Amino acid sequence: MHPAIPYVFRAILAWISDENHTPYIVAVTDKTGIQIPPGAAKENYVTLNIGPSAVRDFELNDEVLAFSTRFAGVARQVVIPLDAIHMVYALETQAGVMVKDGRLIELTPSSLAKNTAKNLEDKKKSGPNLKLVE
């Protein structure tokens, strides 16, 4: 029997594309087989734009997600085993899916509304941050 995760990821990516949003993934970087450029990871995670305008030669099979992209203008091949993917989501709405302990959790704008509202309040409190450029 084929694993269900690749089918779910393909469906989420198709849905994000149908909504004209930008697909992003978050992957854990300590999994065997992951290939990302040095310095791309932060705190054991990497967040990547996998939209059609950001990647080339996109492949999602039963084992890995792979594509070519540019980091600082240099073409690189990225390979991420599916068991390393932590989230697939739309940048604009933060809606998508998260994998936690092998289970899928749906990320919806309503479930994220509290966090988003709090972040907006924090930004309003901080005021504008202007910098003089000469």
Contacts in CASP RR format, 6 or more apart in sequence:
PFRMAT RR
TARGET T0000
AUTHOR 0000-0000-0000
METHOD contacts of the structure
MODEL  1
MHPAIPYVFRAILAWISDENHTPYIVAVTDKTGIQIPPGAAKENYVTLNI
GPSAVRDFELNDEVLAFSTRFAGVARQVVIPLDAIHMVYALETQAGVMVK
DGRLIELTPSSLAKNTAKNLEDKKKSGPNLKLVE
2 62 0 8 1.000
3 62 0 8 1.000
3 82 0 8 1.000
5 82 0 8 1.000
5 99 0 8 1.000
5 104 0 8 1.000
6 60 0 8 1.000
6 61 0 8 1.000
6 62 0 8 1.000
6 82 0 8 1.000
8 97 0 8 1.000
8 104 0 8 1.000
9 60 0 8 1.000
9 65 0 8 1.000
9 82 0 8 1.000
9 85 0 8 1.000
9 88 0 8 1.000
9 97 0 8 1.000
10 60 0 8 1.000
12 23 0 8 1.000
12 88 0 8 1.000
12 96 0 8 1.000
12 97 0 8 1.000
13 23 0 8 1.000
13 50 0 8 1.000
13 60 0 8 1.000
13 88 0 8 1.000
16 22 0 8 1.000
16 23 0 8 1.000
16 88 0 8 1.000
16 89 0 8 1.000
16 90 0 8 1.000
16 96 0 8 1.000
17 23 0 8 1.000
17 52 0 8 1.000
19 90 0 8 1.000
19 93 0 8 1.000
21 90 0 8 1.000
21 91 0 8 1.000
21 92 0 8 1.000
21 93 0 8 1.000
22 49 0 8 1.000
22 51 0 8 1.000
22 90 0 8 1.000
22 91 0 8 1.000
22 92 0 8 1.000
23 49 0 8 1.000
23 50 0 8 1.000
23 51 0 8 1.000
23 88 0 8 1.000
23 89 0 8 1.000
23 90 0 8 1.000
23 91 0 8 1.000
24 47 0 8 1.000
24 48 0 8 1.000
24 49 0 8 1.000
24 50 0 8 1.000
24 87 0 8 1.000
24 88 0 8 1.000
24 89 0 8 1.000
24 90 0 8 1.000
24 91 0 8 1.000
25 47 0 8 1.000
25 48 0 8 1.000
25 50 0 8 1.000
25 65 0 8 1.000
25 80 0 8 1.000
25 85 0 8 1.000
25 86 0 8 1.000
25 87 0 8 1.000
25 88 0 8 1.000
25 89 0 8 1.000
26 45 0 8 1.000
26 46 0 8 1.000
26 47 0 8 1.000
26 85 0 8 1.000
26 86 0 8 1.000
26 87 0 8 1.000
26 89 0 8 1.000
27 34 0 8 1.000
27 36 0 8 1.000
27 45 0 8 1.000
27 46 0 8 1.000
27 48 0 8 1.000
27 80 0 8 1.000
27 84 0 8 1.000
27 85 0 8 1.000
27 86 0 8 1.000
28 44 0 8 1.000
28 45 0 8 1.000
28 84 0 8 1.000
28 86 0 8 1.000
29 36 0 8 1.000
29 41 0 8 1.000
29 44 0 8 1.000
29 45 0 8 1.000
29 46 0 8 1.000
29 84 0 8 1.000
30 44 0 8 1.000
31 81 0 8 1.000
31 83 0 8 1.000
31 84 0 8 1.000
32 81 0 8 1.000
33 79 0 8 1.000
33 81 0 8 1.000
33 84 0 8 1.000
34 79 0 8 1.000
34 80 0 8 1.000
34 81 0 8 1.000
34 84 0 8 1.000
35 77 0 8 1.000
35 78 0 8 1.000
35 79 0 8 1.000
35 80 0 8 1.000
36 46 0 8 1.000
36 76 0 8 1.000
36 78 0 8 1.000
36 80 0 8 1.000
37 71 0 8 1.000
37 74 0 8 1.000
37 76 0 8 1.000
37 78 0 8 1.000
40 46 0 8 1.000
40 48 0 8 1.000
40 71 0 8 1.000
45 86 0 8 1.000
48 69 0 8 1.000
48 78 0 8 1.000
49 55 0 8 1.000
49 91 0 8 1.000
50 58 0 8 1.000
50 65 0 8 1.000
50 67 0 8 1.000
52 58 0 8 1.000
54 69 0 8 1.000
55 67 0 8 1.000
55 68 0 8 1.000
55 69 0 8 1.000
55 78 0 8 1.000
56 67 0 8 1.000
56 68 0 8 1.000
56 69 0 8 1.000
57 66 0 8 1.000
57 67 0 8 1.000
57 68 0 8 1.000
58 66 0 8 1.000
58 67 0 8 1.000
59 65 0 8 1.000
59 66 0 8 1.000
59 67 0 8 1.000
62 82 0 8 1.000
63 81 0 8 1.000
63 82 0 8 1.000
64 79 0 8 1.000
64 80 0 8 1.000
64 81 0 8 1.000
64 82 0 8 1.000
65 79 0 8 1.000
65 80 0 8 1.000
65 82 0 8 1.000
65 85 0 8 1.000
66 77 0 8 1.000
66 78 0 8 1.000
66 79 0 8 1.000
66 80 0 8 1.000
67 77 0 8 1.000
67 78 0 8 1.000
68 75 0 8 1.000
68 76 0 8 1.000
68 77 0 8 1.000
68 78 0 8 1.000
69 75 0 8 1.000
69 76 0 8 1.000
69 78 0 8 1.000
70 76 0 8 1.000
85 99 0 8 1.000
86 98 0 8 1.000
86 99 0 8 1.000
86 100 0 8 1.000
87 96 0 8 1.000
87 97 0 8 1.000
87 98 0 8 1.000
87 99 0 8 1.000
87 107 0 8 1.000
88 96 0 8 1.000
88 97 0 8 1.000
89 95 0 8 1.000
89 96 0 8 1.000
89 97 0 8 1.000
89 98 0 8 1.000
89 107 0 8 1.000
90 96 0 8 1.000
93 109 0 8 1.000
94 107 0 8 1.000
94 109 0 8 1.000
94 112 0 8 1.000
94 116 0 8 1.000
95 107 0 8 1.000
95 108 0 8 1.000
95 109 0 8 1.000
95 112 0 8 1.000
96 106 0 8 1.000
96 107 0 8 1.000
96 108 0 8 1.000
97 104 0 8 1.000
97 105 0 8 1.000
97 106 0 8 1.000
97 107 0 8 1.000
98 104 0 8 1.000
98 105 0 8 1.000
98 107 0 8 1.000
99 105 0 8 1.000
109 116 0 8 1.000
END
